[in-house]
Amino acid sequence: FAKNGQIPVRDDTRMPRPAGEEAPVSAFVFDLGKVAAKPVSRYLMVAYDDEYSITFFRRKLRPYWRRSGMTADQLLQTADRDYAKLQKRCRDFDTELMADLTRVGGKEYAWIAALAYRQALAGQKVVADANGQPLSFSKENFSNGCIATVDVIYPASPQLLLFSPTLVKASLVPLLQYSISSRWKWPFAPHDLGTYPVANGQVYGGGERTEENQMPVEESGNMLLMLAALAKSEGNADFVAPYWSKITQWAEYLADKGFDPESQLSTDDFAGHLAHNVNLSAKAIEALGAYAYLAELRGEKANAAKYRKTAESFAARWIAEGASGDHYRLAFDKPESWSQKYNLAWDRIIGLNLFPASVIQQETAFYRTKMNRYGLPLDSRENYTKLDWTIWTATLSGDRQDFVSLVTPVYDYLNATPDRVPMNDWYRTVEPNKVGFQARTVVGGVFIKMMDDPAMWQKWVKRDKNTARGWAPIPEPPTITTVVPTSQTSGLMWRYTNAMPSANWFQPGFDDSGWKSGEAGFGTKGTPGAIVRTDWNTSDIWIRREFTMPEGKFDSLHLNLHHDEEAEIYINGVLAAQVAGFTGDYDLTPLLPAGRAALKPGKNSIAIHCHQSGGGQYIDAGFSTLKE
């Protein structure tokens, strides 16, 4: 089509199929007729018609625009009817916002924010819960595909806090509901709700099972700071009331563990574990001050005073123990190190005032001595940086010259980089090359400078006229009963091969005596949710075994499957399921009717082919019943 403009006679209807398999392209041809001196214009309306958008604890939720029964046809007809009015509103909004951005941070900052605005907002999927109230879920693009990741919402939150406190609530409600449910048993905040678009519970690190590779200080601090910023924008802490005991537990955890964090991951997990992280300590201190602020708004004066005192004492210790001459360290035990202390941005924005201005001024002056051509490195370990955090760091002192000196190289990077990709947030500062991460919502963090101006923040916040309240409770968990176990708790023996077998490899009578034997699961260590007992690090694996199906009716029988990535599953030689992508944990997958019919009491065979295309890899399977 790109070469000759000819549209195929028939649409390509081979769906569903993997996105990378001859991905279809939508094409349209306009007939503008004869165009003379008078311009001729047409417009094309494009919409994504998803019947259901998100699975939230096994309940399918419709997109928010469908909450009152609107159809895709009606959506397009309404947009067509209101086209001129919508165009004017968009132009007026753009003009006003660009003027405010320029006034607050300069022309270069305005263009950075303009580039970020749509990308950050488009990464949110807004759905309606059972009560018709908005819930918003973001995808952790270009890392592990998690949904509702707290340390992705946190850097993205300034855009939402500025333009729509309603969307802040819509983003936090699912996490808060999960945290107070019986599912989440840890004293710190969760990392995520699953793998997009399925929000059935945390899959990162140890998931719901262990504390392995969790981000306890990071996520607890993030939640407290976002809740305090939300309260600051609204002038009250009413929103936190249903979750207050859990929020208090997070504050208690930070008071115990936050000042000098043990070896653990932070939001900058691409840099690995780091003990005694000074910036993470700063987050915990600000979060304790944020909790005290929330308690004060709730009228809990004694509680507020207690946590305020803790935060102040920690801040004094931080200044003394983190100092290294003319700057503050990356880690308390690394005197020659340094890092961006972007978490201190909340000190002035929320009005916590836990750190003297002299500390911020000294740190900012030091940063200006560490600048490279395309920005300030994230810390002393590498020359790469994070775009979102750099804007936060530029905001620390409130000084316009400090801000411009840190932000202008970011603008230069976006202009100079040869990587023509959606806005990138992890890049090198010596040469303008991306390291990773693109098309992510975190770039919404660049709007934090607008929040640094209280009048500007309130001007935009007050335009959010939504009054969302009365969210539906988290759906009750279903009853899941194991029929044929997986290898989660005890390894089961399978036959396997990494070489392509003959065409009948999945048939019950196939001779697999030449295959190897090994315990499931098969995969690589570090894959989210994986319990690896046999290493598999090639592109493909074929596994099979016999199992005994007990007598019984077994209504709503499902595969209990953990796959990373694509897999096809056969029962007694019949295709029972075909899955794409990855799950990040064990999850129930419906059986195809023919596959279900092939199961019989007694001896059966199961055969699986799993293909890995990038990142982690894992495969294991069993059978369970699901009762809603």
N, C-alpha and C positions, 0 to 999 in steps of 0.2 A: 504493500500500500504506500509506503514512504517513497518508493521509486516511481510508481505510475498512477497513484490516486484511485486505483480500481478496488472496489469493495467486493469481497467474495459473495457469490450468489447465496450461500447458506452460512448460517452462524455455526461456530464450532461448539458443539453441545457435549463434548466429552468431559462431563463433570459429575462428581468432584474428582480432582486429580491434584497431585503435588504442584505447588505454585511454580516451581522451576521447570516443569515438563511442558515445553512448547507453550509458554504462557500466552494466553489469548490477549489480543489488543482490541480495545474499542476504537472504532474509526467512524467519522461522520464527514459527509460532503455537503457543502453549502452551494446553492445556486444563487449568486448575487445578481444575476442578470447583467444588464449593461450599467456600468458605473461611469458617470460623466463627472461634471464639476461638483455636483451634490453628493456628499458621502452616503454610502449605503452600509448599514450595519445589521448584523444578526447576532443572536447569542444562543449558546448551547447550554442546556441545563443537564448537569450530571449529578446523580444521587446514588448513595449506597443503600440498597434496600435490604436491611437485615431484619428478618422476622424476630430473631432473638440475638442478643449481643453478647451476654455474659452469663456464665453459670456461677451462681453464688450459693455455695453449700448445697449443690445439687438442684437448686431451683433455677430454671431458665428465666432470665429477665429480658424484657423488651427494651428497645431504645427509648429514651425519654420522649422523643417526639411522637411515639406511638401510644403514649400513656392513656390518651382519651379515645383510642380507636382509629386514629388517622391512618390512612393507607398511603402507599407510595405515590399513587396517582394523585391523591389529594395534596400531598406534599408538593409535588411538582406544579400542580395547578395553582396552589396558593403562592408559591414563589414566582410564578409567571405573572399572576395578577398584581403582585406587590413589587415587581421588578424595579420600576423607577424609584419607588419610595425606598426600597432597600439599598439601591445604589447611592442615593443621596445620603442616607444614614451612614453608610460605610465611608463615603468621602468626607463627611463632616467629622466622623470619629477619627479618621486618619489624620486629618488636618489639625484637629485639636490636640490629639495625643502627641504627634510629632513636635508641635510647638512646646508642649509641656516637657517632653523629654529633652529637647534642646535647651530649654531654660534651666532645667535641673542639672544636666550633665554635659551639654555641648553637642555639636553636630555629629561627631563621630559616635558618641554614646547613643544618640537617637537612632542612627542607622543600624547599630548593633541590636538595639531593642526591636526595631522594625523587622529585622531578619528573624528574630527569635519568636515574635508574638504568635504567628500562625502555627509554627512548628510545635511550640509548647502546648498550645491549646488543643491542636488537632490530635495530640497524643493521649487525650482524655476520652474515654468512652463513657458517656453519661446515659444511665439507664433508670428505669422506674422500678422501685421496690413494690412489694405487695400492697402498700398503701398509696402508691402513686407518687412517692417522694423520690427526689433525685439521689442517686448514688453514682459516684464517679470512680472509674478504674483506669489507671495508666499502665502501660506496658514498659518493662525495662528493656528497651531496644539495645541491641548490640552488646549484650553481656550474656545473661542467662534466660531472658524471656519471662522473668517473674511478673506477676500481676500485683498491683497495689504495694509496691516496694516502698517502705517507709523512707529509706535514704535516697529514693528518687523523688518522692513527693516533697521531701524537705527542701532540696535545692530548687525545685520547681515552684515552691509555695509563694514566693513574692508576687508572681503574676496573679495568682488566685487571691491572695490577701489584698492586693491593690484593687482588682476589678470585681471580685465576687466572693465575699465571705461565704455565700451559699455553696459555692463549689469547694471551698476548703472543708466545710462540714460534710459535703457529699463524699469527699475523698477520705475523711477520717472516720466517719460513722462505721463503715464495714470493718475497719481495723479495731476500733473501740469495742464493737459488738463481739468480735472474735476474741478479744483480750479478756472480756468478762465472762466468756462462755466456759464450759467445762473442758473444752478442747485444749485451751492454752493454760498450761500448768506452771509456767515459769514466772519468776518475780520481775522480769524485765519485759519490755515491749517486743512484739514480734517483728520479723524482718519483712514478711510478705504474706500474701494470701493464696499463693499457688503459682501455676504457670498459665499465662494468658492464653485464651480467655476464660480459663476455668479457675475460679476462686473457691477452692474447697479446703484450703488450709495451707499453712507454710510448708514449702519444699526446700528452701535454702538451708545449707549447713546440715544440722541434725534434724531439721524440720520440727515436728512435734515430739520426736522420740528422745533426743539428747541435746546437750548444750554445745555439742561440737560445732565449731565454726559459726557460732551465733555472733551477733553484734549487740551485746547487751547494753553497754554504755551509749553507743552510737544511737540506737533506735529509741531508747528511753529518753535520752536528751532531745532527740528530734521531736518526739511527740509532745513533750512538755513545752518546748519552745514554740512549736506551731500553735498549740492551744493558747499559750499566753499572747502570742501575736494576734490571734483571732479575737481574744477578749479585748485586747488593746484597740482593735479596729471597731469593735461594737460598743465598748465602754461598759461591758458587764461580762460575767463568767457564767451566765445561765446555761450555756451549752454543755458545760462539763458535769453538771449535776448528776446525771444517771451513771456516770463512770468515775465518780470522785474517789471511791475507795481504791480502785485499780490505779488511778493516777497517783494517789498517795503512795501506793506500793512502789511505783516506779521512782518517786522521789526518795523513798527510804533506801532503795537499791543504790541510787546515785550517791546518797550521803555515805553509804558504806563502801562502795566500790569505785566511785567516780573520780576521786581526786588523782590517784596514781594508778591508772588502769593496768590490769594484768595484760599479758600478751594476747591480743585479740584483734579482730578485723574492725576497721572503721569503714565509712562510706568510700574511702579511697582504697578499697580492697585489692585493686589491681597492683598496688605496691606491696601487698602481703601483710602478714601479722607484724605488729609493732607494740612492744611493751613500753610503759611509761610515756605514752604519747601526750605531749604538752597541749596540742590543739584539741585533742579529745578530752583532756582534763578541763580545758577552757569551756568546752561544750557542757560538760557536767556541771561546772560552776554556774554558768549562765542559766542552765536548766533548773538548778536549785533556786536561783533567784526568780526564775519564771514561775515556779511552783509557789513560792512565797507571795508573788504578785497575784496569782489566782486565788490563793487563800485569803489575801487581804480583800479582794473584790467580793469574796463570799462571806465576809464578815468574821472570818476565823482569825482574829487578831493574834492570839497566842501561837497558833500554828504558823502563821505568817512570820512572826518574830523569830520563832525557833529556826525555821529554814533560812530566813534572811541572815541570821547570825552565822549559820553553817556556811552559807555561800560567801559571806564576807571573810570569814576566817580562812576558807579555802583560797580565796582570791589573794589574800596577803601571803599565804604560803606559796602560791603559784608564782608570785612576783619574786619572792626570795629564792625559791628552789629552781625556777625555770630560767633565771637570768644567766646570760653568758656575755658579759661586757656590754656591748652596744646593742644587744638584741636578746630574744628569748628562743630557747632551743626547740628542736624537733622532738627530742625525748629527754626526760629529766636526767638520764644517765649518759647523755652524749653531748659534752660541753661544746664541741666544735660544730654542732649541727644547727640548722635553722629550718623554719617552715612558715608557710602562710597561716596566720591565725584567723581565718575567715569566720570562725564561730563567734568571735568577739563582736561581730557586726550588730548583734542583738542588744548589746549593752546600752547603746544610745537609742536604738530604734524603739525598743520596748520601754526604755527609761529605767533600766535596772541599775545603772551607774555603780557597778561593782568594782570597776578598775579605774584608777586615776587617768586623766587625759594624758599625763606625761608618759605613761606606759605605752599607750597607743601611738603617740607622736614619735617616741623613740623607735618603736617597731616599724612604723611606716617609713621613717627616715632611713632605716637600715634596708628596707625593701628596695628603695630607689638606688641603692648601691649594687644591687644584685640583678638589675634588669638586663635582659638580652634583647636582641633586635625585635623579637616578636612577643615579648612579654616577660613576666616574672615567673620563674620556675615554681612548681608547687612546693618543693622543699630542696634541701641540699643533696639529696640522693641522685637526682636525675635533672636533665634540662627540660623535661616536658612539664606542661602545666594543665590546669583545668580552667576552661574559659569562664564557667559560672563562678567558681570560687575566686578567680581574679577580680571579678566585678565586686564581689562581696568585700574582698580585701581592700579594694580601692575606696570603698565606702567607709572604712573604719574611722578615719580621723575627722571626717566631715569637711576637710579642707579641699577646696576646688582644685588647687594645683596638684595635690596628692592624687586626686581622682583622675584628672586628665593624664598625668604622667603614667599611670598604670593602665588606663583604658585605651589610649591612642595606639599602643603596640598591638592590642587585640584587634582593633579596627584594621590595622595594617596587615595583620595575619590573614584576616578574612578576605582582604583584597588580593594578597600576594600568593596564597596557597594554590598549588597546581591541582589539588584534590577537589574536583568538581562534584561534590557530594552535598547532601543536606547538611545544615549547620553542624559543625563538628565541635565537640567540647573537650577533647583530649589531644593535645598537639605539642610538637616540638617548638621551642622558643628561639633556637639558633637558626635553623632553616624552617620555612613555613610548611611543614609536613604534618599530616595527621598521624597519630599513633593508633587511635581507635575511637569508637563511640561517635555515632552520627544519628541524626533524626530523633534525638531524645528530648523528652519534656524538660529535662533539667535546665535547659537554656532559659526557661521562664524565670530563673534566678536573677537574670540581669536587671529585672525591674526593682530590685531591692533599693536602688538609689532613689527611686520615686518615694519609697516608704520613709526614707531618711528626712524627707521634708513633711512634717506633720500636717500642714495645711493641704499640701498636694495629695497626700494619702487619703485624708478625709474627703477631699473633693470627689475623688473617684469612687471610694467606698460607698458613699451615700447614694450613688446611682444604682446600687444593687437593691432593687425593690422586692426581691423574692422573700417569702416568709416560710421557707421550708421548715417543717416540724412534724413530729409524730411519725418518725420512721418505723417501719415494721421491724419486729425483732428478728434476730438471725434465725433462719429456718432450723427446725429441730433436726439433729443428725439422724440418718436412717440406721436401721439395724443391719449390720453386715455379718453374715455367718460363713465361716470357712467350710467349704465342702472338700476341695482338694487343695492342700497347702502350697504356698510359694516357699521360697528359700529364705524368707525374711528372718525367721528365728532359728531354723536348722537347715543346713545345706542338703539339697536333694541331688542325686546323681543324674546327669544327662549324658548323652553321646553328642559330640560336636565336631565340626570341621570348619576351617577357614577357607578351604578350597571349594570352588563351585562343584557340587555333586551332580550326579546324573538326573535326568528330568523327573524321575519317579521318586525322588528323595523323601517326599512327604507321605508316601503310601505306607499303610500299616505293615506290609510284608517286606519292605525295603531292607536289604542287608547292610546294616551300619557297623558291622564288626571291624571295618577298617578305620572307623572314626575314633577319636580320642574320647576318654571319659573324664568328666569334671563336675564339681559341684556348682550349682547356680548360686547367686547370680554371676553372669558373665559381663565383664566390662573393665573400665579403668577406674582406679581409686580417685576420689575427688569429684566424680560425677554426682550431681545433686541427688540425694535420696538413695544412692546406690549402696548395696551391701555386697561388695565384690569378694567372691571366693575363688573364681577362676579368671585369670587375666585374659582379656580379649582387647587387642589394640589394632586390629586390621580393619579394613573397610566393611567386611561382611562376615557374618557367622550364621551357620545353620545348626540348629540344635533339635534334638528329639528325645522322647522317652515314652515309656509306657506307664500308665497310672491306673488305679482302681477307682471306679466311680461307684459310690455306695448306692444302695437301693433307696428310692424315694422320689417324690414328685419334683421338688426343688424349683418352685416358682421363682421367676425373675433371676435365673442363673446368669451370672456374668463372668467374663474373664477378669481375674485380678492380675493386672498387667502393669509392669514397669518397663517402658521401652524408650530407648534413646539411640537411633531415631526410628525411621520407618520400619514397619514389621508386617509380615503376613503370617497368619496362624492357621494351621490345618488341624482338624480333629478327624481321626480315622480316614485321612485322605481327602476330606472335604474342607473347602475354604470356610473358616469360621469367623474371621475378622481380618480387616486390613486397616492399619492405622498409619498416620503420617506424623511428622514432628516428634516431640518428646514430651514425657509426662513430668519428669522431675521427682516422681515418687510413685508408689504403687497406687493404682486407681482402677476403678471398675469400668470395663468396656463391654458394651452389649454384644451378644453373639448374633451372627447372621442366622436367619431361620434354618437354612440348610445345615449349618454347623451345629446348631442346637439339636436338630433332629438326628444328627449322626452319633451323638452321645448315647451310650447305653450302660446299664448297670454292669459292673464287672470290669474286665480289662479293656482299656482304650489306648490309643496312641495320640500324642500331640507333637506336632512338628512346627518349628518357627524359623523363618529367615528374617534376620534383622540387618539393616544397612545403616552405616554410620557415615555422615557427610561432613561433620565438623564439630569441634568441641568435645564434650564428654560422650561416653557411650555405655550402654547397659541393656541387658535383657533378662527377664525372669517372668514366670507366669504360673498361675494357679486358677482355681475357680471358687467363687463365693456367691451367695444369694444376697439380694438387696431388698429390704422391706422398708418402704417410706413411712 
